[in-house]
Amino acid sequence: MAFAATLFGAPAPAEAHPFGDPQTVAIAPDRQRPEVVHVRWKVGGLDDLTLLGVSLGLLPQERVLLDGAVFYQDSDAAALTASDRFAAYLLQQITVSSAGEPCTGSVQPPGDLARGGATLDYTCPGPIGTVAVAVRTLTDLNPAYRTLATGPGGARAVYESGQDSHDWVLGEAAVPAGVPGEPPAPGASDDLGRSAAVQLGAVLGGIVLVAVGGLLLFRRSTRRRRAAEALPNGRPGQLA
């Protein structure tokens, strides 16, 4: 704990990384074992792996400079993959429960932690329909970290500090995204707002074009009529 306090006592290193690519998790049921849930976690930026490795004491503290710069090396992912402390960290920060009962988790050996992430398997008491999945990875280093999550049927959620738990419907009961009556996924309301604004703009633009076109035709017709009236015997056919 003294090591962690020394590392994160300076604000610069902790504030330099949460605002890059967010970490992700994917939640899926096991089709062969109805009592098992898979959670695949993937870091957003490789420098976050380095920062996590330093916080767990797996990498030297000098890898995080005083100005917050972090230098990732390929060996960093290997150091985390081979460590029981990293596996214990994932199981502590990512938890699953079904019907109020905790599910037992295990970490599968990552083949490529940097690019493919790590998969955690959770065995729950009996067949499951809905699970509560909590994700707190990296927010213990800085509360600004966020996690984008996906689940069955195209369901989505955003985990962040203070909102670290979400209920997921698994199995055949999962409802695909966009089904009438289902609340929109995070960000969908913004997309709908932008879409509505674009459509409204197109409609208003069309109305303006029609109005301008009508005005031009009216003015042209008026000019032709006045020119014809000014000619002898009113012979408009002689106009070019």
N, C-alpha and C positions, 0 to 999 in steps of 0.2 A: 504493500500500500504506500510505503514511503517512496518507492520508485515511481509509482503512478503519480503521486502528488508532485514529485520533482519534475516529471515529464510534462504534465499538463498544467503546472502552475503558471507558466508563461502563456498568455492568450494567443499569441501569433500562430504557433503550430496548430492549435486546435481549430482556429478559425479559417485556415487556409484551404480546407478540402471539402467541406460539406456542400459546396455550391457548384460542384461539377456534375457529372453524370450520376443519377441516383442509383442506388443498389436496387436489385429486383428479387422477388420471390415468385415462384410458380407453385400453386397448390393443386394437387390432383389425387384422386382415389386410385387404389390398386384394383384393377378389374378382376384379378384372380383371387385376391384376398380382401373381402369387403371390410375387414376391420383395420386395414392399413391405409395410412395417408402419407403421400410423398410431398415434401417441401424442398424445392430446389432454390438455393440461395446463391446469388452472384453479386460480387462487388461491383460498384459503379466505375471507380477508377483504380488502376493498379497501385497508385501511390497510397490508396486507402488500405490495401493489403499490408504495405510497409508500415503504415502508421499503426495498424492493429497489431502487427508482429512486434513492434517496439513496445506497445502498451502491455502485451502479454509476456514481455521479457524474452522473446524469441529472437529478437534482432537488437543490435547495439543502439543505444540511445542517440549516438552521434549521427544516425541516419536521418534524424529530424533536426534541421538547423534552427537557429534562433529566429530567423526571419520566416519560418514556416515551410521552407522548401523541403521536399521529400524526394529522395532519389531511389526509385524502384529498380531492383535487379531481379533477373529471372530466378535466382536462388531464393528470393524472399517467399514466393509461393510454395516452393519445395519445403522451406523451413516450417511453414504453417501446416502444410499437408502432413508432415511426419510427426507433428506434435499432438499429444493427448490434450494439452492445454487449449489448443485451438478447437478441437472437437468438443471439449467440455464447454467452451465459450459459446459455441453455436447452440448447444443443447440448453444452455442456461438462458440465452437471449431469444431463442425461438421455441415456443411451447405450443402444444396442441391439447385441447380437452374436448371431450364428447359427453353431452348430458351432464356437465359439471364434474366429470371425472377426468383426471389427467391421463394422457396417453404416454406410453413409454417410447422414448426416442433413441435412435442410433444414427450415427453418421457413416455413410458409405465412403470408402476410400476414394477421394477425388482423383480422376484421371488427369485432368488439367484444370487446376483450381483457378488460374488466372483467366482462362477463356470460357470454361464450362461451368465454373462454380462448384458447389458442394451440394449433395443430395442427402436429406435427412428423412428417415423412415420412422413413422410413429404408429405404434400398435395400440389401438383403443379397445376398451372393454366391450366386445360384441359388435355386430354390424352397426354402421353409422349412417346417418342421413345428413346431419349438420354438425360442423365442428367449429370451435372457436380457436383461431390461430392468432397468437401474439408474436409480434416481431419487434425486438428492441436492439437489434444489431447496430453497432456504431453510435447509437444515440447516447450511450454511456460515455463516449469520447467527446461528443458535441451534440447538443439537442437539435441542431439545425439539420442533421442528416434526415433524409426521407427515403422511403422504400416504395417502389411501385410494384403492386401485386396483381397477378392474374389467377383465375380459377376456372372451374368447369363452366361450359356454356358461354364463354367470353366474359364472365364476370370480372370486375376490376375493383381495386381499392388502393388507397394511399395510406401507408403507415407513417406516422411521425410522432415526435415526442408529445405525450398527452393523449394520443389516439393510437395506441399500440396494439389494439385487439380488434378483430373483425370476424364475423360469423360467415362461414362458407357452406353452401348447400352442395352436397356431393352426391354421386351416384345418379340414378335415373331421375331423382327429384330435382336435379339441377335445371334451372330455367335459363335458356339462352338469352344473351343480351338483346335488348330491343323488343322483347315481348310486351304487348300492351299490358299496362297495369304495373309493370316493374319500374322502379325508380331509375333514372338515368345514371350511367356510370360517372365517376368523378371526371369533370371536364366536359361532359356531354352537354350540360346546360350552356357552357360558354360557346361550344361549337354550334349549338342550335341558335344561340343569340347572334353569332356572326353570320350564320346562314340566313337567318331572317333579315338581318340588316342588308345583306347582299341582294336578296330577293326584293326587298322593299326599294332599295336603290335602283334596281333594274326597272321595276314598275314605274317609279317616279320619273326615271330617265326616259322611259318610253312615252309617258304623258307629255313631258316637256318637248320631246322631239315632234310628237304629233301637233302640239300647239304651235311650235315654231314653223313647222311645215305649212300649217293652215294659214298662219299670218303672212308668210311669204307669198303663197298663192293668192291671198286676198289683195296684197299690195300690187302684185304683178297684174292681176285682173283690173284693178283700179287704174293703174298707169295706162294700160292698153285702151280702156274705155275713154279716158280723158284725151289720149292722143287721137283716137278715132273721131271724137267730137270736134277736135280742133282742125281736122282736114276738111277741104271743100267737099260738099255733097256727102260727107260722112262715109268715105270709102276706106274702111279699115283694112281691106284686102291689100292695099298698096304699102302697108307697113312691112318692113323687113322682119 
